[in-house]
Amino acid sequence: MIKLLHFADAHIDLARQGRRDAESGLPLRVLDFLKSLDTIVDAAISEQVDMAIFAGDAYRDRSPAPTYQREWGRRIMRLSEEGIQTLMVVGNHDVSPAAGRAHTLQEFETLQVPNIHVISKPVLLKPEDLNGLPIQVIGIPWLNRSGLAASLDNEEVSGEADINAQMEAQLSQVIESFLNELDPALPAILTSHVSVQGASYGNERSVMLGRDLVLSGSLVRDERLDYVALGHIHKAQNLNEGGHHPVIYPGSIERVDFGELDDRKTYVIAEVERNQTSFKQFTLPGRRFIDRAVEITKNENVQEQILELLPESGKLRDAILRLSVSYPRDWEAMIDEPAIRRAAEDAFEFHFIRRPRTQVRLRLATDESIASLPPLELLEKYWQAVPPEGTDTSELNMLAGEIIRAVEIGHSPEDEETIA
């Protein structure tokens, strides 16, 4: 039996702005991510796990500042010093966009840090590679889409969908070849930073379509495997509930923004045996996010209606609060923003969003009707009537165009949506 700890998507340098800690000089929100990472490392040591698997994305910045590399290195070195076999999968945010540049975990690979294994290319690790641990690990890092596409016979493919299908088939063949090499007497793990068919995406989903390679659900549920340790999707989930082995996305280690308000952030400790795996997910508390919204429809006691929405001071302390207020633009003068900010001063961060409403009518030419307009032209008229604040509508129009084209050629847009 092998005892392992699995986590992913640390993104420790995600929040580099805001108030800073007087002692370390680091942004307080960065410390939130590092506290979660400390909790995970402490658990690996106290639980005396045999192996730790980090399934990709140590940072958000593909060229992280040395300060953040230092903080990451300090924690990984604790695992090394404890003799824990630690696997780190290179994720999409760990790969430089510039060809030939080193990935962000390169120093561990270059210096051959004891007990640390960096998975920067597809590999099958056997007991002799893992200090004698009786386990086999198939490791698949984030694979560069352009590199895989260049290896295809472009004369045999036509269109983006065919290229994606061939690349996914190629990746599946690589994994299948490793599966065929497994020793059936030993437990086997697959770890990868990748999207898997059927996963529920979190708020980190990209607006770009068809950019991720997607593994089939049947491949990760192959019965020759005993645990699948995934990263890349920030929403914690098991893609094989009730099945022979867990297929786990633990989620990111800290909430990134309000889109992850209700997401559970976890790490996993599993006991892996051949044909028998048990596991437990442990919730990382993280910093609290509070989201409140109100639509003002009566012009009496407008300020009081807003203040009533604020949590009590004790519940507000150290939380990140977002308060969105929608109201007729004519009532702007009834809102005392400084007073609202004073009432929310116990919050760690306070985001006050004003959404004044203006009555606008969509104007059509005399010879036009809604039904006669093409979808993209109708969308453009909608933006003219209801302009989205702070949003580049050209990007939204491009996304809409990709969705419409995908539907026209017979593909479901949901099948092609991917995450960053």
N, C-alpha and C positions, 0 to 999 in steps of 0.2 A: 504493500500500500504506500502510495506517495501522497504527502500532504502538500498542497500548493496554495498560494495566494495569487489572485488574479485581479488586476486593475488596469485602467486605460484612461487616455485623454486627460492628462494632467493640465496642460496649457498653463503652466505656472506663471507665465509672463503676460497673461491676457489683459489684466487690468493694470496698466502702467501709469495711470493718471490718478489724481485725487490726493487726499491727505497722506502724509508719510509718517512712518514710525521714527520717533526721535532717536532711538538707539541704533537701529540697523540702517536707517535711511531708505528702507524699502517702502513702496506704497502699501498702505494698510490692506488694500484688496489683494495684493500679491501675497501678503502674509496669510490671508484666508486660504488661498490655494496651498501654500506651504504647510499650514496647520493640518489640512486634510492629508497631504502627503506624509507628514510626520505620523499621523494616526495610522496610516497604512503600514509604514515601515516598522513602527512600534509593534503593530499586531503581528507582522511577519516574524519578528524576533521573539516576542512573548509566546506565540503559538508554536514556535520551533518548527516552522514549515521547512520542507526539504527544498522547495522551489518557489520562486516568485516570477510571475509572468506579467510584464508590462506590455500591453498590446497597442502601443503607439501614441504619438503626439505628446511629446514631453513639453513642447512649447507651442505658442501660437505663431510667433515670428520665426520664419525659416532661417533667419540669420540672427539668433538670439544674442543679446548683450552678454559679455563675460560675467557680469554679476549674476545673471540668472543661470548661466551654465555652472557657476560655482555653487549656487544653492542646490541645483539638481544633483551635482556631483557629490556633495556632502552626504546626501541621503542615500544615494546608490552605493557609496562606499561603505556605509554602515552595513548594508546587506552583504557586500563582499567580505567585510571583516568578520561577519558572523558565519561565513562559510555557506551561505544560502546560494544555491545555483540560481542565478537571476537572468532571465531572458528578456531582452528589450527589442521589440519589433519596431522597425523604422516606419513611421506613419507619414501621411501626406504633408503634415506641417513640419516634419523633420527633414524633408527633402528640399534642397535649394532649387529654385526655379531656373538657375543658370546651369547649363550643361558643364559637367566636369567638376562642379563644386562639391565639397565634402558635405555629408549630411550632419545633422546636429549632434548625433551620438557617436561621431567618428572617433573621438579621442579614446573611448572605451575599447573600440576595436583596434585602433592603432597601437595603443599601449598595452594591449592584452591584459587588462585588469583581471586579477584572479576571480574566478567564479562568476564572471560577467560574460554573457554571450549576446552579441548584437546581431540581430537577424536583418541583414540588409539585402539579402537575395534569397530566393527559395531554397530551402535546405531541409534535410532529414537528419535530426540529431539522434544519436543512439546512446546507450549507456556509457560507452567509452568516451563520448564527447561531454558527458554530464557528470564527471567525477564518479562514475559507477552507479549512478541512480538507475534502478530497474524501470526505466520509462523511455518511450520514444516520442519525439516531438517533431511534427511537421510545421515548419515556420514559413509563412508567406508575408513579406512586407508589402507596403503600398507599392504597387507596380506602376511605373511611368507609362501613361497611356500612349504617348507619342512613340516611345521605344518599342512597345508591343506592336503598334500599328505599322511601324517601319519594317517589321519582320514578316508581315503578311504579303501574299501575292496580290498586289493591288489590281491586277488585271482580272482577278476572279471575284472581286467585290464591287458592289455598286451602291453608293449611298452610305450615310452615317450608320444606319441600322445594321447593314450587313457587316460593316467594319467592327462594330461593337459585338455582334454575335460571334464573329470569328475570334476576336480577342478573348472573349469570355470562354469560348470553347478551348482555346489554347491554354488559358490559365487552368481550366478544369482538367485538362490532360496532364498538366504538370502535377497537380495534386493527386490525380488518380494513379500516376506512376509511383508516387511516394507511398500511397496506400497499398499498392501491390508489393512494395518492399518490406512492409511491416512484419515483425515477428509476431505471429498470432498468440504467442504465450505471454507477451508483455503488454501492459496497458499503453494506450497511445493517445496523444493530445494533438490537436490542430490549433495553432494560434495564428491569427492574421489581423491586419488592419485593412478592412474591406467592408463593402456593403453586401448583405445577404438578402436574397429574395424573400419577401414576407416580413421583413423587419419594419417596425414602426419608427419613423423618423422623428427626431426631436426638432427643436427650433433652429438647429444649425444647418437644416437642409438648404442646399444651394439653389439659387434661382436658375442656375445653368443646368440644362437638361442633357442627358445622355453622356455625361462626362465620367461617371464612375463605372468601373467594371463591377458587375454584380454576380456573386456566386449563387448557384442554385441551392435551394433549401435541401434538396435530396442529397447533395454532395456533403454538406456539413452534418447531416444526420446519418451518414454511412455507419453501419453497425461495427465496422472495424475500429471506430474511434470510441474513446471513453470520456473525453471532455473536449469542448471546443471553446477556446478563450479568444474572444473577439474584441476589437476596438474600432472606433471611427464614428459610431452612432452614439450620441450623448444620452439617449433615453435607455434606462436600465430595462432589460427584458431577457427572457429565456425563450428561444425559438423552438424548443423541443419539449414543451410541457408534457409530462406524462410519458415521454419517450425513454429509450434505453440510456441516453447520456445527455447531460445539460449542454446547451448551445447558448452561451451567455455573452451579452453585452452588459457590462457592469455600469455603463454610463460614465460621464465625466465626473471628476472628483469634487467639483464645486459648481454651483449655478453660475452660468455665464451671463444671463440677462433675464428679463421678465418672461421671455418665451419659455423658460425652464422653471417657472414658478412652482408648478405642481410635480415636477419630475423628482423621482427618488434617486439620490446619488449614492452609489454603493461600491464596495469591494467584496470579493468572494473568497472564501476559504473552502477548498474542496478536498475530499479524501478519494483518491483515484485508484481503482483496482480494475483488473480486466473484467469487463462485463458488469461492473458494479461500482457506481460512483455516487457519493453523497456530497451535498454542498450546502452552505449557508451564506446568504447575502447579508452584509452588515451595512447599515445606513450611516452615511457620513452626514453629520448635522449641518455643517456649513452655515453661512450667514442667512438670516431670515429675509425674505422678500415679501413685501406687503403691497398689494395692488388694489386701489379703490377708484371707483369712477362714479360720477353723478351727472345727470342731465337736468339742468335747471329749466323748469317750465313755468314757474310762477315768479313774478318779479317782486314778491314780498319776502323779506328776510333772506336775501340771496346769500349774504356772507354767512349767516347762521346755518343755512343748508349745507354749505361747503364744510364748515368747521365740524358739524355733527358727524361727518364721514371719517374724521381722523380717529385712529385708535387711541386708547388711553395711553398716558405717558409711559407707563411701565411696559406695555406691550410694544411701544414704538422704539424704545431704547435700543440702539445698535442695529436696528433693522434698516433695510433699504426700502424706502417708501416711494411709490408712484401714485400721484393723485391727478386724475384726468377730469376736467370739468368742461362740459358742453353747455353752451348758452347762446341766446341771441346776441349778435354783435352789439346791438343797441344797449345792452346792459353792462358793457365793459366797466363803466364807472362805479358799478355797485360792488365790484370785487376788490377787496383790499389785500393785494398779494403780500406785502410786507407783514401784515398781521397773520396771514396763513402760515408764512414761513416761520414766524416766531412760535406759533402753536406747534410746529413740527420740528423744533430745534433739537429735540432729543434723538431724532433719527440719525443714523450713520450717514445716509445720503437721502436727500429729498428731491424728487423730480416732479415739479409742478407743471402740468401740461394744460394749457388753455386751448379750447376748441370752439372759437366763436363761429356761430352759424350765420350764413348769409343766404337769403332766399334767392336762388338763381334759376331761371327758366331756360331749358334747352331750346334754342331757336333753330328751326329748320327752314330751308328755302321752300317757297310755295309749291314747287314740284317734287319735294322730298317727303318720304314717310319713314318711320322707324323701320318698318319691315323691308324697305327697299335698300337700306344701307348695308354695305359689307361689314362684317364684324369689327375689323380693325378701324374702319372709319367711324363706326358707331362708338367704339371705345375712345377714340380721340375727341369726339364731341362730348363724351361723358367727362373727360379730364377738363375740358373747357368749362363745363358747368360746375364741376365739383373738383377743383384742383387739389391734389394731395399735398399737404404741407411738407416741405423738406424732402420730397421724393422726385427723382429724375424719371419722368414719364416715358422718356425714350427707351430706358431699360425695361420698363414694364411692357411697353409695346413690343419690344423684341421678344420678350418671354411669351407674350400672348401669341405672337406670330409663330413661334416654335411649337406651342401647344396645338394651334390650329392646323399647322402642317402635319404634325404627328397624327392627329385625328384623321386628316384627309387621306393619309397613306395606310390607315388601318391599325395604328398603334395606340394603346391607351396611354395618356400622359402620365398616369400614376405609375405605370411600369417603368418610366424613364426618369422619374424624379430621383435626384440623388442629393447627397449632402456634401458639405464642404469638407 
